[in-house]
Structures are given as C-alpha cells and as structure tokens.
Amino acid sequence: MLLDGGEVVLVNVRSPEEHAQAHPARVVSAPGGQLVECSDDWIGIRDARIVLLDDDSVRYGQRP
C-alpha cells in the first residue's frame, strides 16, 4: 500500500513537452524508455515505490 509511510517517487513518463505543460509538484520527468535505461540516475532512493504517471496509460503498457 502506498500510504504505509514508505518512500514514493512519482515519475512522469510523458514527453518533455507534456511534462512542461503541467505536472504535479515533486515529479521526476523520465520520458519514454529513459527510466528503464537509467533508473539509478533517476531514482536514488533504495526500496522506494515508483508510481508512473501517464495520461493515456499505454506508454509503459505496450510492447513493440
């Protein structure tokens, strides 16, 4: 459960342009596959829960 006091990192996987238009406070922008390629660079909190933000819920749900 997200509300059990653990660290939570919000990651916006939308494009940089979409992120610039609007995003919640304290959200990390990691568009496309950048998060997978460089997760240690984007998220520096061990054992944190990662919540991906995406307008249409398909960017990380689709496979090539």
Secondary structure, DSSP 8 states (H G I E B T S, - for coil): -TTSS--EEEEE-S-HHHHHH---TTEEE--TTHHHHTHHHH---TT-EEEEE-SSS-TTT---
